[in-house]
């Protein structure tokens, strides 16, 4: 692992330390975990945006959608 230096406002640092204490992690572990989660969400958003742009460029025809609606019925409870 590499060591980096970041600058946090005092309030954010206090909140980070409190969250780390609640999670029983040290500050570095909490920040690593938070950064991984943030990067995962960014990747998902990028993929969703890519798919959205693709469907906007080439919208599905109603006839194709209706075929899937017959198969994708939620089971009754």
TASUL-V809809 format. One line per field, one symbol per residue. phi: phi as a letter, one per 40 degrees, with the letter a starting at -180 (. if undefined). Layout:
# TASUL-V809809
phi: ???
This chain:
# TASUL-V809809
phi: .bcbbbbbcdcccccccccccccfbcdccccccccdcccccccccccccccccccccbcccdccccccccccccccc
